[in-house]
Structures are given as structure tokens and as C-alpha cells.
Amino acid sequence: MILFGGPVFTSSQDPWELADAHRRFGYTAAYCPEIAAGDRDRINAVREAFGRAGIVIAEANEWCRLLSSNQAEAAANMERVCGKLALADEVGALCTVDFLGTYDWGTAFGPHPMNLAAEGFDAAVQLVRKVVDTVKPRRTRFALEMMQWVVPDSVDCYVDLLKAVDRPAFGVHLDPVNIIVSPRQYFDTASLLRDCFARLGPNIVSCHAKDLRLRNELALHLDEVRPGTGNLDYKAYLQGLAGLGRDVPLMLEHLSTAADYASALAHLKSLAPA
């Protein structure tokens, strides 16, 4: 079964009202609501409310760079990510996702040649191991965001990373738009998606739903757009998800309005295998 999820537009932070808002919007999966570290009452309430509503908590994410030349920043961000992974495990989220960071120290994830060199790969291995070995999650898996110029930047890279990290608590977060880097890939996204599911499928814990449009402008310009308005082969994407034989969320993101999310959700559901 494919679980569809995304943000909801409500001012309430009450777990029961939030869970009901997801259900009424047509979602069966959700991003984890805000929960302060150590707030066990809210953790329990969120877990119960979303469970009773039949809403799977797909992701409890912490977006901060793990790779940093500043030791204090690196330590603080490692603590943040480990804290979020521990919280995700308590609330029953399927995964926590973060991005590696960059050797371009003035940015969070800017392009730099070392990002995709052996140094970047080795750093990813060590940092992922540190996160999962520190937390030792029982249910939740940790994953790295796919990115065009930061590890993991391809299916090959993610396969190699899974082998090198060698921890069952390290999983795959699939975001195919983030690894489309050439017109050849853009015009044959079905092949890319089939490769993703063939080689990463058993480890996929959650996915993002976005789309991509190639502009007639030099040099190469690829724009992120609403699902259904670009060139990503969503039939192949949804067939791949359905073929996993287990409930995996497909989470909408980066849209501006509730109407945009409703349109994107309707498009995805219209293409989903029966």
C-alpha cells in the first residue's frame, strides 16, 4: 500500500486536531509534528492520536549540516540529530532524515569538489555510524537526503554507502528529483526509478514527491515544480512503490498553498495502482 502524506494548513498544534486534519485532507502519512525534546506527554499523545486516525508518521527530520569545520557546530548538530532520531523512535516515526553538509564551509550544502570525493564519502560513513551507534534506534531508521552535489548523489553512491556504513538502522530516503542531473536522466526518468527500486528497494523507508522541468535556457536549468507539472514518470514511481509489498510513504513537500497540495495529492492518487 502506498501512503500519501504532506503538510496540513492548520494553526492548531493539538495532536488530535492535527491527526484529524491529515485524515480529512486525504493523507495516510504525516511529517512528525513539533515536539520538544523530553516532552513525553506530547510524544505519547502524538503517537496515540495519529495511530487512532490511521496516519503513519513517516519522517521526523532535523535539517542541519553534520559535516562542519567548526567543532562546536559539528558537536551541537550531532546532538540535535541524535536527539531527533531518539524522539522519532519514541513517537514511532519510520525515519529521521538529514543532509550530510559540505566542504564549502560558508554554506549549509553548497557545491564543492570534495563533497563527491573520497573524503566526502568517508565522512558520510563515519557520521552516519556515529548517529546510529549513539542512538541505537529500535524501530526508526536514519537516512541521508539525496542531493545533486552531496553524498549520496546517485543510486550507485547510496548502494555503496549502505554497504560501507553496514548498520541495519541506516536506511534509504528516496527523492529521485534530487539525483536527476542530466537531460539523459530527465528524458528517461522511468529507467532511473526502476534502478532505484531494483537496488535500493528493500532499504527504502520513506520518499519525497516533487517534479522537475527542463527549461529551454543555457546553461542547463532544471526547475523543481509541482507533481504532475513536470517530467518525472509518476506511473513508474508509484508502480515501484506498490511493488515493494509494504506500506511506504510518499510525502509531498515544497509547495506554497493548500490548493497546490490538494492538486498534487489528487494527481498522485489518480495514477496509483489499484
C-alpha positions in Angstrom: 0.0 0.0 0.0 1.2 3.5 -0.9 0.8 6.0 1.9 0.4 9.6 0.8 1.3 12.5 3.1 2.4 16.1 3.4 1.8 19.2 5.4 -1.6 20.5 6.6 -2.6 24.1 6.9 -3.9 24.5 10.4 -2.9 26.7 13.3 -3.7 24.0 15.9 -0.9 22.1 17.5 -3.2 19.8 19.4 -2.2 16.2 18.4 -5.8 15.0 17.9 -6.8 18.0 15.8 -3.6 17.6 13.7 -4.2 14.0 13.2 -7.8 14.7 12.1 -6.7 17.4 9.8 -4.4 15.0 8.0 -7.2 12.4 7.7 -9.7 15.0 6.4 -7.2 16.2 3.8 -6.9 12.7 2.4 -3.5 11.8 3.8 -2.5 8.5 5.3 1.0 9.6 6.3 2.4 12.7 8.0 5.5 14.6 8.9 6.1 14.4 12.7 4.5 17.4 14.5 6.8 19.7 16.5 7.7 18.0 19.8 10.1 19.5 22.4 12.9 17.2 23.5 11.9 15.2 26.5 8.2 16.1 26.3 7.0 12.6 26.9 3.3 13.6 27.4 3.3 15.1 23.9 5.2 12.2 22.4 2.6 9.8 23.8 -0.3 12.0 22.7 1.0 12.3 19.1 1.7 8.6 18.9 -1.8 7.7 20.1 -3.7 10.4 18.1 -2.1 9.6 14.8 -2.3 5.9 15.4 -6.0 6.0 16.1 -6.5 8.2 13.0 -4.7 5.7 10.9 -2.0 8.2 10.0 1.6 6.8 9.8 4.3 9.2 11.0 6.7 9.0 8.1 9.5 11.3 9.0 10.8 13.3 12.0 13.6 15.3 10.4 16.4 17.5 11.6 17.8 19.7 8.8 21.3 20.7 9.9 24.7 20.0 8.5 26.6 17.1 10.1 29.8 18.0 8.3 31.4 21.2 9.7 34.9 22.6 10.2 33.6 24.2 13.4 33.9 21.6 16.1 31.3 23.3 18.3 28.8 23.5 15.5 29.5 19.9 14.5 29.0 18.7 18.1 25.8 20.7 18.5 24.4 19.5 15.2 25.3 15.9 16.0 23.5 16.2 19.3 20.4 17.7 17.6 20.2 14.9 15.0 20.7 12.2 17.6 18.0 13.8 19.8 15.6 13.8 16.8 16.3 10.2 15.9 15.7 9.2 19.5 12.4 11.2 19.5 11.4 9.6 16.2 12.0 6.2 17.7 9.8 7.0 20.7 7.0 8.5 18.6 7.1 5.7 16.1 8.2 7.6 13.0 9.6 5.5 10.2 12.8 7.6 9.8 14.8 10.6 10.5 16.4 12.3 7.5 19.2 14.8 7.4 21.8 16.1 4.9 25.5 15.5 5.2 26.7 19.0 4.8 29.5 20.4 2.6 33.2 21.3 2.5 32.1 24.7 1.3 32.2 25.9 4.9 30.3 29.1 4.3 27.1 27.3 3.2 24.9 24.5 4.5 25.1 22.3 1.4 26.8 24.3 -1.3 28.8 22.6 -4.1 32.4 21.7 -3.5 34.6 19.2 -5.3 35.5 17.3 -2.0 31.8 16.6 -1.4 31.8 13.9 -4.0 35.4 12.8 -3.5 36.6 10.0 -1.2 36.8 12.5 1.7 33.1 13.2 1.4 32.1 9.6 1.2 34.3 8.6 4.1 32.9 11.4 6.2 29.4 10.3 5.5 30.2 6.8 6.6 31.7 7.9 9.9 29.0 10.4 10.7 26.1 8.1 9.9 27.7 5.3 12.0 28.1 7.8 14.9 24.4 8.8 14.8 23.0 5.3 14.7 25.6 3.9 17.1 24.8 6.6 19.6 21.1 6.3 19.5 20.6 2.6 18.7 17.0 3.1 17.5 14.8 0.1 17.8 12.2 0.9 15.1 13.2 4.1 13.3 15.9 4.3 10.7 18.3 7.1 9.9 18.7 8.2 6.3 20.6 10.8 4.3 18.9 13.2 1.9 19.8 12.5 -1.8 21.5 15.7 -3.2 23.0 16.6 -6.6 26.4 17.5 -5.3 26.5 16.0 -1.8 26.7 12.3 -0.9 24.6 10.3 -1.7 24.2 11.8 -5.2 23.2 8.7 -7.1 21.9 5.1 -6.8 25.4 3.8 -7.1 26.5 6.0 -4.3 23.7 5.1 -2.0 24.3 1.4 -2.6 28.0 1.8 -1.7 27.1 3.9 1.3 24.7 1.2 2.6 27.5 -1.4 2.3 30.2 0.8 3.9 28.0 2.0 6.8 26.9 -1.6 7.5 24.3 -0.7 10.1 20.7 -2.1 9.9 19.5 1.2 11.4 20.7 3.1 8.3 18.0 3.2 5.6 17.2 4.9 2.3 15.2 8.0 1.8 14.2 8.2 -1.9 14.0 11.6 -3.6 14.6 10.9 -7.3 14.2 14.5 -8.3 17.4 15.3 -6.3 19.5 12.9 -8.3 18.5 13.9 -11.8 21.5 15.8 -13.1 21.4 15.5 -16.9 19.0 15.7 -19.8 19.5 12.0 -20.5 18.2 11.2 -17.0 15.4 13.8 -17.3 14.1 12.3 -20.5 14.1 8.7 -19.1 13.1 9.0 -15.5 11.3 5.6 -15.7 14.7 3.9 -16.1 16.2 5.8 -13.2 13.2 5.0 -11.0 13.3 1.3 -11.9 17.0 1.3 -10.9 16.2 3.0 -7.6 13.7 0.3 -6.7 15.7 -2.6 -8.0 18.8 -1.8 -6.0 17.5 0.3 -3.1 14.0 -1.1 -2.6 14.5 -3.3 0.5 16.0 -0.3 2.4 13.6 2.4 1.3 11.7 3.8 4.3 10.1 7.0 3.0 10.0 9.0 -0.2 9.5 12.6 -1.3 7.1 13.6 -4.1 8.3 16.5 -6.3 8.7 17.1 -10.0 11.2 18.6 -12.4 11.0 20.7 -15.6 13.9 21.3 -18.0 13.9 24.9 -19.3 15.0 26.0 -22.8 17.7 28.1 -21.4 21.5 27.9 -21.4 23.3 26.6 -19.5 21.4 23.7 -18.1 18.4 24.8 -16.0 16.2 22.3 -14.1 13.4 23.7 -12.0 11.5 21.9 -9.2 7.7 22.1 -9.9 4.5 20.6 -8.5 4.0 16.9 -9.1 2.1 16.4 -12.4 3.5 19.6 -14.0 7.0 18.2 -14.8 8.6 15.2 -16.4 9.0 12.7 -13.6 7.3 9.5 -14.5 4.9 9.1 -11.6 3.4 6.0 -13.0 6.8 4.3 -12.8 7.3 5.9 -9.3 4.0 4.6 -8.0 4.4 1.2 -9.5 7.8 0.9 -7.9 6.4 1.8 -4.5 3.4 -0.6 -4.8 5.8 -3.3 -5.8 7.7 -3.1 -2.5 4.9 -5.0 -0.9 4.8 -2.9 2.3 3.5 0.4 3.4 5.9 3.1 2.3 5.0 6.8 2.5 5.3 9.2 -0.4 5.5 12.7 1.1 4.7 15.9 -0.7 6.9 19.0 0.0 7.9 22.4 -1.1 4.5 23.7 -2.2 3.1 27.0 -1.2 -0.7 26.6 -0.6 -3.2 24.0 0.5 -4.7 24.2 -3.0 -1.3 23.2 -4.5 -1.0 20.3 -2.1 -4.6 19.2 -2.9 -3.9 19.3 -6.6 -0.7 17.3 -6.3 -2.3 14.7 -4.0 -5.2 14.3 -6.4 -2.7 13.8 -9.3 -0.8 11.1 -7.3 -3.9 9.2 -6.3 -5.2 9.3 -9.9 -2.1 7.4 -11.0 -1.7 5.0 -8.1 -2.1 1.3 -9.0 -5.5 -0.1 -7.9 
